[in-house]
Amino acid sequence: MTTKSEIISKLNTAFEPSALEVIDESELHRGHAGWREGGGTHFRIRIAADKLGGLSRVAQHRAIMDSLSDEFAAGLHALAIEVK
């Protein structure tokens, strides 16, 4: 399973979003820290989920990052997170 599909699966399970977009932006970071050939290192997440409602922005981001801890351990380097 690709990093992108793992992210989608885990976010769907954890937050049951009404909208979810996961974009691999790794190529935009070619040559920067954490980049590796083949992508899967830098992603943008756009998510709308009731389970994130009522949380501060920091708490929303922390919850998303915590749900993806295995991916970070496997080489995911950066997320840009947009909670709708």
Stockholm file with secondary structure:
# STOCKHOLM 1.0

chainA/1-84         MTTKSEIISKLNTAFEPSALEVIDESELHRGHAGWREGGGTHFRIRIAADKLGGLSRVAQHRAIMDSLSDEFAAGLHALAIEVK
#=GR chainA/1-84 SS CCHHHHHHHHHHHHHCCSEEEEEECGGGGTTSTTCCTTCCSEEEEEEECGGGTTSCHHHHHHHHHHHTHHHHHTTCCEEEEEEC
#=GC SS_cons        CCHHHHHHHHHHHHHCCSEEEEEECGGGGTTSTTCCTTCCSEEEEEEECGGGTTSCHHHHHHHHHHHTHHHHHTTCCEEEEEEC
//
